[in-house]
Amino acid sequence: MTTIKIKPCHPSQGEFVLIEKTDFDPSKHELLEGESLGAEGQGDRVPTVAELLAARADLLAEHDNLQQRERELAAEKERVAKQAHENELAVARNAEQATANEVEAQRLRDEAASLQVAKDATAAASLATSTEKPAKAAKA
């Protein structure tokens, strides 16, 4: 005969009541702290009501934490999507600016070439004038 200790139903029963393990009914009885219904030698035991309530409270708290994390992740996902869109717009603006910069660079190269042609023409004219003057001076 194996007995277990359960919590008393009435203060007149003392600190605990001993009953046969086979008579235990979880709808009527509550195991005393540290007692177990598990098979002898195997270490299996039924958790106490207090342990079950504590585990339930832990699970509910973890559930709340997970829901909060999901809300935070959803907000972060939205922020990242918004940033990605802003980055795409910036890429488009940068491409337009690069094209405008290339057009301006080509315009400046063309202008520099025109100025070089004008400078070369002026230098050639100046050279021609300076070479003609001594010849004129020699005739005079």
C-alpha positions as CSV (number, residue, x, y, z in Angstrom):
1,M,0.0,0.0,0.0
2,T,1.5,3.3,-1.1
3,T,0.2,6.5,0.4
4,I,0.6,10.2,-0.5
5,K,0.0,13.4,1.4
6,I,-2.7,15.8,0.2
7,K,-3.8,19.1,1.4
8,P,-6.6,19.0,4.0
9,C,-10.1,20.0,3.0
10,H,-10.9,21.3,6.5
11,P,-8.6,22.8,9.2
12,S,-9.7,20.1,11.6
13,Q,-7.8,17.5,9.4
14,G,-4.4,19.0,10.4
15,E,-1.5,19.9,8.1
16,F,-2.1,17.1,5.7
17,V,-4.1,14.0,5.0
18,L,-2.7,10.5,4.1
19,I,-4.6,8.7,1.4
20,E,-3.9,5.7,-0.9
21,K,-2.1,6.8,-4.1
22,T,-4.8,4.9,-6.1
23,D,-7.6,6.9,-4.4
24,F,-6.1,10.2,-5.5
25,D,-8.7,12.2,-7.6
26,P,-7.3,15.5,-9.0
27,S,-10.8,17.0,-9.1
28,K,-11.1,16.5,-5.4
29,H,-7.6,16.4,-4.0
30,E,-4.5,18.6,-4.1
31,L,-1.1,17.1,-3.6
32,L,0.9,18.5,-0.7
33,E,4.1,20.3,-1.8
34,G,6.8,17.8,-2.7
35,E,4.4,14.9,-3.1
36,S,4.3,12.9,-6.4
37,L,1.9,10.5,-8.1
38,G,4.6,9.2,-10.5
39,A,5.6,5.6,-10.8
40,E,7.9,4.5,-8.0
41,G,11.5,4.7,-9.0
42,Q,10.9,6.5,-12.2
43,G,10.8,10.0,-10.8
44,D,7.6,10.9,-12.6
45,R,5.3,13.1,-10.7
46,V,2.2,15.2,-11.2
47,P,2.8,18.9,-10.7
48,T,1.0,20.6,-7.9
49,V,-1.6,23.2,-8.5
50,A,0.8,25.9,-7.4
51,E,3.4,24.6,-9.9
52,L,0.8,24.5,-12.7
53,L,-0.4,28.0,-11.8
54,A,3.2,29.3,-11.8
55,A,3.9,27.6,-15.1
56,R,0.7,29.1,-16.6
57,A,1.7,32.6,-15.4
58,D,5.1,32.1,-16.9
59,L,3.5,31.0,-20.2
60,L,1.1,34.0,-20.2
61,A,4.0,36.4,-19.5
62,E,6.1,34.9,-22.3
63,H,3.1,35.0,-24.6
64,D,2.7,38.8,-23.9
65,N,6.5,39.2,-24.5
66,L,6.2,37.4,-27.8
67,Q,3.3,39.5,-28.9
68,Q,5.2,42.7,-28.0
69,R,8.2,41.5,-30.0
70,E,6.0,40.7,-32.9
71,R,4.6,44.3,-32.8
72,E,8.1,45.6,-32.6
73,L,9.2,43.5,-35.5
74,A,6.3,44.6,-37.6
75,A,7.1,48.2,-36.9
76,E,10.8,47.6,-37.8
77,K,9.7,45.8,-41.0
78,E,7.6,48.9,-41.9
79,R,10.5,51.2,-41.1
80,V,12.8,49.2,-43.3
81,A,10.4,49.1,-46.1
82,K,9.9,52.9,-45.9
83,Q,13.7,53.4,-45.9
84,A,14.1,51.0,-48.9
85,H,11.6,53.2,-50.8
86,E,13.4,56.4,-49.8
87,N,16.7,54.7,-51.0
88,E,15.1,53.9,-54.3
89,L,14.0,57.5,-54.8
90,A,17.5,58.7,-53.8
91,V,19.1,56.3,-56.4
92,A,16.8,57.7,-59.1
93,R,17.7,61.3,-58.0
94,N,21.4,60.4,-58.1
95,A,21.1,58.9,-61.5
96,E,19.4,62.0,-62.8
97,Q,22.1,64.2,-61.2
98,A,24.9,62.0,-62.7
99,T,23.4,62.4,-66.1
100,A,23.1,66.2,-65.6
101,N,26.7,66.2,-64.3
102,E,27.9,64.3,-67.4
103,V,26.1,66.8,-69.7
104,E,27.7,69.7,-67.9
105,A,31.1,68.1,-68.0
106,Q,30.7,67.6,-71.8
107,R,29.6,71.2,-72.2
108,L,32.7,72.4,-70.2
109,R,35.0,70.1,-72.4
110,D,33.4,71.6,-75.5
111,E,33.8,75.1,-74.2
112,A,37.4,74.4,-73.2
113,A,38.1,73.1,-76.7
114,S,36.5,76.2,-78.2
115,L,38.6,78.4,-76.0
116,Q,41.7,76.5,-76.9
117,V,40.9,76.9,-80.6
118,A,40.4,80.6,-80.2
119,K,43.6,80.9,-78.1
120,D,45.5,78.9,-80.8
121,A,44.0,81.1,-83.5
122,T,45.0,84.3,-81.5
123,A,48.4,82.9,-80.9
124,A,48.8,82.0,-84.6
125,A,47.6,85.5,-85.6
126,S,49.9,87.1,-83.1
127,L,52.8,85.0,-84.4
128,A,52.0,85.9,-88.0
129,T,51.8,89.6,-87.1
130,S,55.1,89.5,-85.2
131,T,56.8,87.7,-88.1
132,E,55.4,90.2,-90.6
133,K,56.5,93.3,-88.7
134,P,60.2,92.6,-88.9
135,A,59.9,91.9,-92.6
136,K,58.1,95.2,-93.0
137,A,60.7,96.9,-91.0
138,A,63.4,95.5,-93.1
139,K,61.7,96.9,-96.3
140,A,61.4,100.3,-94.9
